[in-house]
Amino acid sequence: MLNVQNKNSSYFVEWIPNNVKSSVCDIPPTGLKMASTFIGNSTSIQEMFRRVSEQFTAMFRRKAFLHWYTGEGMDEMEFTEAESNMNDLVSEYQQYQDATAEEEEDYEDEGVEDNYEEA
């Protein structure tokens, strides 16, 4: 895992140190010689959200399939709100991806100063 992280270091944000964890279970599932699971916490999921949002926007602008939903009682405004929420989510992931450790330290320092001013 360390080799993967070192080889692809540009894909890991610097403000999450020790961001790769691994664990080994020596007992495979029944009927298998071995099994593997990977769980990752990454801002790269934003690319999938962005693609889904772009596809939704294209379909919604054409009002494709919209009659099925409005016929069941949904309002077009619900779709507009969902689109806005998705765009906000993508923007938030982008913000975290662009963040650096120095910016995080600046935010922490500001919080400390605010606490002293209140006291």
ZIHUZI-V504606 format. One record per residue. N is the residue number from 0. RES is the residue in one letter. PSI is psi in radians with two decimals (999 if undefined). OMEGA is omega in whole degrees, 0 to 359 (none if undefined). D_CENTER is the distance of its C-alpha to the mean C-alpha in Angstrom with 2 decimals. Layout:
# ZIHUZI-V504606
<<N | RES | PSI | OMEGA | D_CENTER> <N | RES | PSI | OMEGA | D_CENTER>>
This chain:
# ZIHUZI-V504606
<<0 | M | -0.62 | 179 | 21.48> <1 | L | -0.69 | 177 | 22.68> <2 | N | -0.73 | 178 | 23.91> <3 | V | -0.78 | 181 | 20.60> <4 | Q | -0.73 | 180 | 18.93> <5 | N | -0.73 | 181 | 21.94> <6 | K | -0.57 | 184 | 22.15> <7 | N | 0.59 | 187 | 18.55> <8 | S | -0.48 | 180 | 18.33> <9 | S | -0.29 | 180 | 17.19> <10 | Y | -0.08 | 180 | 13.78> <11 | F | 2.32 | 179 | 13.33> <12 | V | 2.52 | 184 | 12.91> <13 | E | -0.30 | 184 | 16.21> <14 | W | 0.10 | 171 | 15.33> <15 | I | 1.53 | 180 | 14.22> <16 | P | 2.67 | 179 | 17.59> <17 | N | 0.88 | 188 | 18.34> <18 | N | 0.10 | 176 | 14.79> <19 | V | 2.17 | 178 | 16.26> <20 | K | 2.57 | 177 | 18.25> <21 | S | 2.72 | 180 | 20.54> <22 | S | 2.60 | 182 | 23.09> <23 | V | 2.30 | 173 | 26.01> <24 | C | 2.07 | 185 | 27.73> <25 | D | -0.07 | 183 | 31.14> <26 | I | 1.89 | 181 | 31.75> <27 | P | 2.81 | 175 | 30.53> <28 | P | 2.72 | 181 | 30.16> <29 | T | 2.26 | 177 | 33.51> <30 | G | -0.02 | 180 | 34.77> <31 | L | 2.65 | 177 | 32.46> <32 | K | -0.59 | 178 | 33.22> <33 | M | 2.91 | 177 | 29.71> <34 | A | 2.80 | 181 | 26.09> <35 | S | 2.54 | 176 | 22.74> <36 | T | 2.43 | 176 | 19.26> <37 | F | 2.25 | 175 | 16.12> <38 | I | 2.19 | 182 | 13.11> <39 | G | 2.53 | 175 | 10.40> <40 | N | 1.89 | 189 | 7.72> <41 | S | 2.61 | 175 | 6.06> <42 | T | -0.10 | 182 | 4.35> <43 | S | -0.23 | 177 | 6.28> <44 | I | -0.36 | 180 | 4.59> <45 | Q | -0.52 | 179 | 5.17> <46 | E | -0.71 | 177 | 8.65> <47 | M | -0.77 | 178 | 9.08> <48 | F | -0.70 | 180 | 8.24> <49 | R | -0.78 | 179 | 10.56> <50 | R | -0.78 | 179 | 13.13> <51 | V | -0.74 | 180 | 13.31> <52 | S | -0.76 | 179 | 13.79> <53 | E | -0.72 | 178 | 16.44> <54 | Q | -0.73 | 178 | 18.16> <55 | F | -0.81 | 182 | 18.29> <56 | T | -0.77 | 180 | 19.70> <57 | A | -0.75 | 181 | 22.30> <58 | M | -0.70 | 183 | 23.40> <59 | F | -0.65 | 179 | 23.48> <60 | R | -0.56 | 177 | 25.57> <61 | R | -0.10 | 184 | 28.02> <62 | K | 0.57 | 180 | 27.87> <63 | A | 2.26 | 178 | 27.49> <64 | F | 0.03 | 184 | 27.81> <65 | L | -0.62 | 182 | 27.61> <66 | H | -0.51 | 178 | 31.11> <67 | W | -0.67 | 183 | 30.10> <68 | Y | -0.76 | 179 | 27.76> <69 | T | -0.53 | 177 | 30.07> <70 | G | -0.42 | 178 | 32.91> <71 | E | 0.07 | 174 | 31.32> <72 | G | -0.02 | 178 | 31.05> <73 | M | 2.70 | 179 | 27.66> <74 | D | 2.57 | 179 | 27.82> <75 | E | -0.52 | 181 | 26.40> <76 | M | -0.54 | 177 | 25.02> <77 | E | -0.65 | 178 | 22.58> <78 | F | -0.71 | 179 | 21.08> <79 | T | -0.73 | 179 | 21.06> <80 | E | -0.73 | 178 | 19.32> <81 | A | -0.69 | 178 | 16.61> <82 | E | -0.75 | 178 | 16.21> <83 | S | -0.74 | 178 | 16.03> <84 | N | -0.72 | 179 | 13.38> <85 | M | -0.75 | 179 | 11.15> <86 | N | -0.66 | 176 | 12.09> <87 | D | -0.71 | 179 | 11.44> <88 | L | -0.79 | 178 | 7.81> <89 | V | -0.75 | 179 | 7.58> <90 | S | -0.70 | 180 | 9.90> <91 | E | -0.75 | 176 | 8.28> <92 | Y | -0.70 | 179 | 5.32> <93 | Q | -0.69 | 178 | 8.55> <94 | Q | -0.78 | 180 | 10.50> <95 | Y | -0.61 | 179 | 8.90> <96 | Q | -0.64 | 182 | 9.17> <97 | D | -0.27 | 182 | 12.66> <98 | A | 2.64 | 177 | 13.70> <99 | T | 2.91 | 179 | 16.44> <100 | A | -0.64 | 180 | 18.24> <101 | E | -0.73 | 178 | 21.13> <102 | E | -0.70 | 179 | 19.31> <103 | E | -0.74 | 179 | 18.12> <104 | E | -0.67 | 178 | 21.77> <105 | D | -0.75 | 179 | 23.01> <106 | Y | -0.71 | 179 | 21.09> <107 | E | -0.73 | 179 | 22.51> <108 | D | -0.73 | 179 | 25.93> <109 | E | -0.70 | 179 | 25.89> <110 | G | -0.67 | 179 | 25.18> <111 | V | -0.76 | 180 | 28.12> <112 | E | -0.71 | 179 | 30.38> <113 | D | -0.67 | 180 | 29.63> <114 | N | -0.66 | 180 | 30.61> <115 | Y | -0.64 | 180 | 33.85> <116 | E | -0.59 | 181 | 34.71> <117 | E | -0.51 | 185 | 34.41> <118 | A | 999 | none | 36.68>>
